[in-house]
Amino acid sequence: MQFISEKRGSRFSSLLQPQIKMKMISAFSRITIVVALVFALCLSFCSCRSAPAATVTAKKLASNGVGLTPPMGWNSWNHFKCNINEDVVKQTADALVASGLVELGYSYVNLDDCWGYKRRDSKKNLVGDPKKFPSGMKALGDYIHGLGLKFGIYSSAGYQTCSGTMPGSLGCEQADANTFASWGVDYLKYDNCFNQDISPFIRYKAMSNALNSTGRKIFYNICEWGDLHPALWAGNYGNSWRTTDDIRDIWERMLYIADANELYADFAKPGAWNDPDMLEVGNGGMTYEEYMVHFSIWAISKAPLLIGCDVRNMTKETMSIISNSEVIAVNQDPMGVQGRKVRNFGEQDVWAGPLSGKRFAVLFVNRKSNTIRIPVFWDDIGLLSNETVTARDLWEHSDVNGTFQGNLTVYLTGHSCKMFILTPISPIS
């Protein structure tokens, strides 16, 4: 089966176009009679009881009190695609608990596409596929909650989801938000397929308002693929937003996604995060060292840490990466400032960002295949040149001998990284 998600790249525009502001103005101006007619067509298709108005008033879902640090958990898509069912989800939830990952913060169990039946029920509500989820979605949510975890689900801001196997929520936002709340849903990933070219400002705002009106605190992920630069506007409506098209389990693609996401670092903050897509760690397409780089960049970028592999059957190497509590602590730091590339020369990267307690996280990345030397200087990362710091190696779980003033230099083998926390020990003068 060919999924619509495979064609998403056709809607992904260059992140460096100088006409960003003009695109934004043009998109906002699309609230027209044509939009109203398309909404009417959508309503005739899904026959929901209520529809979002094109002039719906804005509410800021980011003030809902969730997502003050980037969400952590698991998502079904990267590994399972449409091959999900009740047993897989329950076993995954059990594994998050048994492995100790829940104690590190991995709390969301998120179903992606293909969980629903192909049609709505007689009351026009979404229902789970009875063959895949015979106990029903509320029972599944109750099981997940019973383990101390949170329940996440998926829909699309179109008339179908990206797989084409189940209805989307366009024109049915309030009905579906009410359904999700009644099931105890804690997280909604809201995709962008079959959207009838209706402005995303209308479609994503409508679901934001619908979720708000349920009275349940639901983390809202706007999966718009970075098409109209959601970092510039989605913080008004959601708790996170996809800045890019889909990730793939390939070294070059992972780095491309990381670079595209980094452009919007200034827009991330507690309750509102840039999302470069789910983790591929453990799915087999990269080496152990490459997965360390992947996890480290996502951590310093304050990206959601949503495991995308089969946690029931992880290798020790995969577990050692996703369970690194020191790297996770960088991601979950309450200051909530996204790190960014402060040096980029000849495929040698230095990423850095401030942490609480006047500390700094620093990540060195070697994109080349050969061993190289990479320095970083204090003025690159926001320290004064006369400051003396200690360095903690987060992958070796050890303090580096001695102290450092002015700069730090590392040697890296190909496709590898080193990550440190620098802590000043001398007063700033």
N, C-alpha and C positions, 0 to 999 in steps of 0.2 A: 504494500500500500504506500502510495506517495502522499506525504503529509504537506499541508499548506505551509507548515513551518519551514520546510526546505526552500521555500521561495521568498522568505522574508527579506533576503538581501536586496531584492528589487526595490524595496521601499526605504532602504537605509541610505541616507544622504551623507555627503562628505561632512565631517565634523569641523572642517577648516574653511567652509565657505564664508566669504565676507558678507553675504546677504542674509545672515541669521536674523537680524532685526527686521528686515523686510519680510522674511518668511513668517515671523511671528505676527506682524501687523496684518499680513494677508490672511493668515489662518484665523485670527480673531474676527476678521470681517466676514467670515463665511457663515455667520448666523443669518440665514436668509430663508426665503420661502421654499427654496429648493431643499434645504435641510429639513424644514417642517414636513415637506412631502415625503422625504425618505423615511423620517420617523413614522409617518402614517403607514408607509409600506411595511416597515418593520413590525409595527403593531398588528397589522393584518396577518403577518406571518406567525408571530409568537402568541398573539391574542392574550397578552397580559392585561391585568386589570387597570394598571396605571402606566404612564409614560413619563420620561423626563422631558421637561420643557426646555426649549432652546435657550430660554432666558433664565434658567434656574439660578438662584442666588448662591454665591459662593460661601462655603464654610470651610474652615481650615481643619482637615482631619488630623494634621500633624500635631494639633493640640489635644489629641485624644489620650495622651499620657502613656502610649506604648512606644516601643522602639527607641528608648532613650540611649541605648547602645545598639549596635547592629544586631539583627536577629541571628540566632544560631539554631541549627537543626538539620533536617534532611528533606530532600525533595526527590520525587520518584523519577523525573523525566530522563536525566542524563544516562542512567543505567537501564531502566526498565521500559522507557517510552510508553507504549500503550499496554504493555504486558503487566498490568497491576491488578490485584484483587485483594479481597479481605485478608486472606492468610498472609500474603506478602507484607501488607501494611502492619498487621498485628505483630508479625514476627520481627519486623524492623523496629517497631516501638519497643518490643521486649529486648532487642539487642542493644538499643541505645541505653537502656537501663542496666542490663547485665554487664555491658562493657565499661560502665562508669562514665560514658560520654555525657549523660544527662547531668552529672555532677560538675562537669566542666562548662556547662551552659547550653549544650545542644538540646533544646527543649521543644522545637517545632517538628511535627511529623506532617509533612505537606504533600498531599496528593496533587499531581499535575493533571494534564489532560487525560481524557478517556475513562473517567470514573462514572460518567452519567449514562443514563438510558438515552436512546436516540430521539425520544419524544417526551414532552412534558406530560404530566398526568391529567386527569379530567378536570382538575382545578387550575391547570396551567402552571403548576409548580415543577421545578426541577426534581428529579428523583435519581437515585443511584441505579446503576445497571444491576438488575436483580441476579444475573448470573455471576457477576464479579463480586457483588456485595450483598449477599442474600440476607444478611441481618439488618441492612439499612444503614444510612449514613449517620443517623443520630446514635445508634448503638455503637458504631465504630468510634464516633467522637467520645462517647462515654467510656469506652475501653481505653482510649488514649489518655483521657483525663484521669482515669483511675490509676494510671501509672505515674501520675505527676507530670505529664507532658501536655503539649498544646496541639490543637488540631487545625491543620491548614488545608485549604481547598483552592480550586482553580476555576476560572471562567474566562470568557472573552468579551470585550466590548464590541461585539459584532453579533450577527444573527446565528452564527455557529462558532464552535471553538476551532482551534487551528487544525486538529485532526480531521474535522468534518464529520465526527461521529456522534456529536451531541449538541444540543442547543446552546447558543451563547446568551448573553444577558442584555443585549441592546434593546431598549424599549421595555425591559422587564426588570430594571434595576431594583426598584423597591420590593417587588415580589421576591426576587432572588435574595436580596439582602436580608429580608425577613426570614426566608427559609434557612439561610446560612446561620443566622443568629439562633434560630430554633434548634439547630443541630449542635450548637455550642462551638461554632467555628471561631478560631482565634486569629486566622491569617488568611487573606485572600490575595492570590496572584491573579491579576486581571490583564489578559492578553489583548492582542490587537488585530486578530484575523477577522475576515468577512465584515469589515467595518463600514462598507458602503461609501467610503471616502467622506464620512462625516467627521467634522473637526474633532480631534482628540480633546480639545478644551471642553467641548460639550459632553462627550461620552464619559471621560474620566471624572469630570466634576459631578455628573449625575450619580455615578456609583458612590462617590465620596459622600454626597448628601444622603444617599439611601442608607449607607452604613452608619452614618452619624445618627440617623433617625431611629435606628433599632435600639439604641441605648446600650449596646454591647461594644466593648472595646475590641476592635478587630484591626490587626496590623494590615495596612492596605499597600500592596506592591503594584505599582503602575508599570506594566510590561509593554511599553510603547516602542521599544527597540531603538530608542535614540533618534527616531525619525525627525521629529520637530524639536529636538534638543530639550527634552523634558526637565533637565536640571534647571532650566530657566523659569519653569512655571509649575512643575508638579509638586513642589513643596507646599503649595497652597492647598493641595487636595489629598496627598498621600504621605505615607511614611517612608517609602523608598521608590525609586524609579530606575528602570533599565536604561542605561546610557548607551547601550550598544546592541547590535544584532547578536545572535546566539553564539555561545562559546562552542568550541569543539576540543576534543581530547588530543590536541596537537600543540607542540611547543610554540611554533610560530604564531598560530591562531591565538593561543593564550596570551602571548606578549602583545599582539595587536589589540586585543580586547583591553588589556591592562593600560596600554598607552592611550586608547580612546577615552577610557573612563577617567584617567588622570587629568584630562583637560578641564574637568568640571569640579576639581577638588574644592574650590572656594564655596560651592553651594551645599556641601554636606554639613550637617550639624545634628546634635541629638534630636531624635524624633523624625529625621528626614535625611535619608542616605542615598548616595549614588550606588547603583547595583550593576556590576559588570557580569552578572549571570552566576549560576551555581558552580560549585567546585567540581572539578573532574578528578581530583586526587583519588587514586585507587581503581580507576577504570581501565588502566593498562596501556594507554597510548603514549605515555611519557615515562622517563626514567625516574628512579627514586629522587635523584638530585633535582630534576626538573620539577617534580611535584613539590619539593621543598621550596623552590622559587615561587611556584604558583601560590602555595599557601601563604608564604611570607608577604608577597605583594598584596594579596587580598586582605591580609591582616593589617598591614600598615596603611592600606587604602580605606580602612573602616568599611569594607564591603560586608554585606551579609555573608556569614559562613554557613552555607547550606550544603551539607554533604551530598554528593551526587552518585556515590557508588553503592554497592550492595553491602550494607554494614553487617549483615548476617554472616558474610564470608570474607571478611577483610584479612589481608596479610598483616604480619607484625610490622612491616615497614609502613603500610598505610596507616595503621593505628598509631605508630610513633609520630607520624606527621600531624594528623588531625587532633591528637591528644596533647600536643605540646602546650602546656598551660602557660608558659612564659610568652610564647608568640600570641596565644589567644588573649592574654592580658593586654597586649598592645592594641589589639582590635577592640577590646571592651573597655579601654581606658575612659573614665567618665568625662574627660575634657572634650572628647569627641571631635578632634581636629583631624581631617584626612591628611595623611602624608602624601608627599608628591616628589617627583624627580627633581633633585636640586643640581645634579650633574648628569650629563648624557654625552659621552664622547666615544666614538669608535666602538659602539656596542658594549660600552661599559657604563653601567647605571649606578647612581647613588640616589636612593629614596630616603627621605627624612621627614619627621613630623614631631611636634611638641607633645609631651605627655604631662599628666598631672605631676605635681611635686618638682617642677622645674627641670624635668628630665627630657631627654630626646631619644626617639627611636631612629636608628639608622640601618638601612638595608643596602648592602652591596650586591650587585647582580652582574654576572659575566654572561653575556649573550653569545660570546664566541665559543668555539670548540677547543681552543688551546688555553693554557694557563696564562694569566695576565696579572699585572699589579694595578690596584685601584686605590688612589688616595682620596680623602675628603678633608676639606679645610673648614675650620670653625665658622668662618663667615659664610660658607655654603649653607649651613644648617641653622644659623641664628644664634650661635654662641660667639662671645667676644674672644679675640685672639689670645688674651692673657688668662683665660679660664683654664683651670685644671680639672680634669674629669677622671672618673673611673669608668671602666667598660665592662659590661656583662654580656657574654656570648650566649644568645638565647637558644642556639641549636646544640651547643656543647654543654649547656646548663652549668657554666662555670664563669667565675670572674677572671678577667684577663690580668696577668701579672703587671704590676706597676700602675702608673698614672700617665695621662696624656695631656699635652698642651698644644693648642694650635692646629693639630691635624691628627689623623689616624689613617694608616695604610694597611691594606690587606692584599694577600695573594689568593687568587681563586682559580681552580681548575675549570674546564669548560662546562657551560650550562649549569652553573652552581651559584650559591649565594652564601653570605654571612650576614647575620643580623645581631645588632647590639642595642643595649640601652646605655646611654651616656648620662652619668650623674655628676653635676658639678660639685666640687669639694672646696673650691676657693671662692671668696666673695668677689662679686663683680665690682670693678672700680671704674 
